[in-house]
Amino acid sequence: MSTAYELGWATLKNGELLAAAEKSGYEVLVTTDTNLKYQQNLTQRKIALVVLSTTSWPRIQKNIKAIVTAIDLAKPNSFQSVEIN
């Protein structure tokens, strides 16, 4: 697991980021960009998106099980949202 920042992808736009991730062999992209599903057409993509409803790390940490489940269930060119309270 890596972050976009760690991979040098922090400046890539959404479509470029998805393309770079796919080219590097990633099967799932976990993001907090809730607009991504409206901005990208996944039908031609191999990668799956798991979108978290918050950027709050403490809240994300408390919901790891739900996030891992979403990742495990992810299929190519799919979108899953994880609501985090």
BELBELWO-V417614 format. One record per residue. N is the residue number from 1. OMEGA is omega in radians with two decimals (* if undefined). D_CENTER is the distance of its C-alpha to the mean C-alpha in Angstrom with 2 decimals. Layout:
n->N omega->OMEGA d_center->D_CENTER
n->N omega->OMEGA d_center->D_CENTER
This chain:
n->1 omega->3.14 d_center->11.58
n->2 omega->3.04 d_center->11.52
n->3 omega->3.09 d_center->10.38
n->4 omega->3.12 d_center->10.46
n->5 omega->-3.12 d_center->13.79
n->6 omega->-3.11 d_center->15.18
n->7 omega->-3.11 d_center->14.68
n->8 omega->-3.09 d_center->16.37
n->9 omega->-3.02 d_center->13.62
n->10 omega->-3.11 d_center->13.75
n->11 omega->-3.13 d_center->15.92
n->12 omega->3.04 d_center->14.12
n->13 omega->-3.02 d_center->13.56
n->14 omega->3.14 d_center->10.56
n->15 omega->3.11 d_center->12.31
n->16 omega->3.13 d_center->13.48
n->17 omega->3.11 d_center->10.24
n->18 omega->3.13 d_center->9.02
n->19 omega->3.13 d_center->12.61
n->20 omega->3.13 d_center->12.86
n->21 omega->3.11 d_center->10.06
n->22 omega->-3.13 d_center->11.79
n->23 omega->3.14 d_center->15.11
n->24 omega->3.05 d_center->14.48
n->25 omega->3.11 d_center->13.86
n->26 omega->3.14 d_center->10.26
n->27 omega->-3.10 d_center->9.62
n->28 omega->3.03 d_center->6.08
n->29 omega->3.08 d_center->2.97
n->30 omega->-3.06 d_center->2.35
n->31 omega->3.02 d_center->3.79
n->32 omega->3.12 d_center->7.30
n->33 omega->-3.07 d_center->8.19
n->34 omega->3.11 d_center->9.78
n->35 omega->-3.06 d_center->11.57
n->36 omega->-3.11 d_center->9.03
n->37 omega->3.11 d_center->10.05
n->38 omega->-3.06 d_center->13.56
n->39 omega->-3.04 d_center->13.37
n->40 omega->3.05 d_center->12.12
n->41 omega->-3.07 d_center->13.97
n->42 omega->-3.05 d_center->12.11
n->43 omega->3.13 d_center->15.54
n->44 omega->-3.10 d_center->16.17
n->45 omega->3.02 d_center->12.88
n->46 omega->-3.03 d_center->12.64
n->47 omega->3.05 d_center->8.91
n->48 omega->3.10 d_center->7.15
n->49 omega->2.98 d_center->4.25
n->50 omega->-3.05 d_center->4.34
n->51 omega->3.11 d_center->5.44
n->52 omega->-3.04 d_center->7.99
n->53 omega->-3.12 d_center->11.30
n->54 omega->3.03 d_center->12.53
n->55 omega->-3.08 d_center->12.43
n->56 omega->-3.11 d_center->15.41
n->57 omega->3.11 d_center->15.21
n->58 omega->3.12 d_center->18.24
n->59 omega->3.10 d_center->16.88
n->60 omega->-3.13 d_center->13.57
n->61 omega->-3.13 d_center->15.94
n->62 omega->-3.08 d_center->18.04
n->63 omega->-3.09 d_center->15.42
n->64 omega->-3.10 d_center->14.17
n->65 omega->3.13 d_center->15.80
n->66 omega->3.14 d_center->13.97
n->67 omega->3.12 d_center->10.51
n->68 omega->3.10 d_center->11.95
n->69 omega->3.12 d_center->13.48
n->70 omega->3.11 d_center->10.43
n->71 omega->3.14 d_center->9.06
n->72 omega->-3.12 d_center->12.69
n->73 omega->-3.08 d_center->13.08
n->74 omega->3.10 d_center->10.28
n->75 omega->-3.13 d_center->12.25
n->76 omega->3.14 d_center->12.10
n->77 omega->3.11 d_center->11.41
n->78 omega->3.13 d_center->10.45
n->79 omega->3.05 d_center->8.61
n->80 omega->3.10 d_center->8.85
n->81 omega->3.08 d_center->9.43
n->82 omega->3.10 d_center->10.57
n->83 omega->-3.11 d_center->13.60
n->84 omega->-3.12 d_center->14.65
n->85 omega->* d_center->18.31
